[in-house]
């Protein structure tokens, strides 16, 4: 597999993983808004927390990004994923904020405060 094909595969994989996490983050928000808290809500929260721990372990870099670096010298934020550059740059801030709001809503619903 050539460098371009390897990087294309990595970008597709990274985009799929990113999409999965965006889906479960919004599922957490949906659960908090609707009050429909299911085992999948708690599993989703656990998966996102696990992802956060992995990012901390890798100094705030996704391990997929580190693999992609072997195939590209690009300085762009989105060299390893099919996202607009601005979204790739602010991805962690945007989705961490959305996730924390979702978790807060879930906890407020779970403890019947909301």
N, C-alpha and C positions, 0 to 999 in steps of 0.2 A: 504494500500500500504506500503510495507516494505521500509527500508532506501535505499537499493540498487535500487529498482524499482523507487523510488521517484527521486533519483539522476540520474538515466538513463533518465527519462522523462525530468528532468531539463537540462541535457546535450543535449538531442535532441532538445528541445525548444531553448536553447541558441545558438546552432549551426545553427538552421534555421533562427533565428533573425540575427545572425552574417552574414550569407550568403546573406540575403536580403540587409543588409547595404553595404556589399562588392559589390553586384550587382549595387546598385544605385550610389555608389561612382565611379565605373568604367563607369557607364552611364554618369555621369557628365564629366569625362575625355573624353569619346567618343564625347559628345556634343561639348566640347571645341575644340577637334582636327578636327572634321568634320564640325563644324559650324552649325550643325543641332540642334538649340536651340529650345526646345519645352516647353510647360507648364510642362511636366514631368521633364524637367531639373530643373526648378525652384522649383517644389515640392520636388525633390530629394535633392536639396541643403537645403531646409527648414527642411526636415526630419533629415538630418545629423547634421545640426546646433542644432536642437531640441535634438538629441541624445547627442551632446556635452554638452548642458546645463544640461541634466539629469546627465551625468557623473560628471560635476562640482558640482551639488547639492549633489551627493552621494560620494563626496571626491574622485573622479576618479575611483570609483568602479561601475560596472554595477549592477543594482538592482537584476538581475538574479543571479549574483555571490553571493550576500549577502544572498539570499534565499538558494542557494546551500550549503553555509557554515553550515547550520543547519543539513545537511546530511553527511558531510565529514569533517575530520580533516586534510586532505591532505594539504601539503605545496606546491604542484606542481602548476605551473601557469595554467595548462590545466585541473585541476581536475573537472571543471564544463562545459567543452566544448570539442568537438571532433576536436582538432587542435593539431599539434605538439607543444611541450612545448615551443620551441624557438619562434614560431609564436604567441602563447598566451601571451608570455612575452613582445614581442615588437609590438604587434598588434596596439596599439594606436599611436605609433610613425610612424609606416609604413603607416597606412591607413590615418592618419591625413595629412601626407606629400603628399600622392597621391591625397587626396581630395583637399587640398589647391592648388596644381598644376592644378587640373581640374577646380576649381573655377576661378583661374587666367586666364586660357585659355578661359573659357566661357565669362568672363568679357571683355577680349581683343577682342573676336569675336563679342560680343554684341555691343560694342562701336566702331566697325570697325577699331580697331587699328592693328589687326592681319589679 
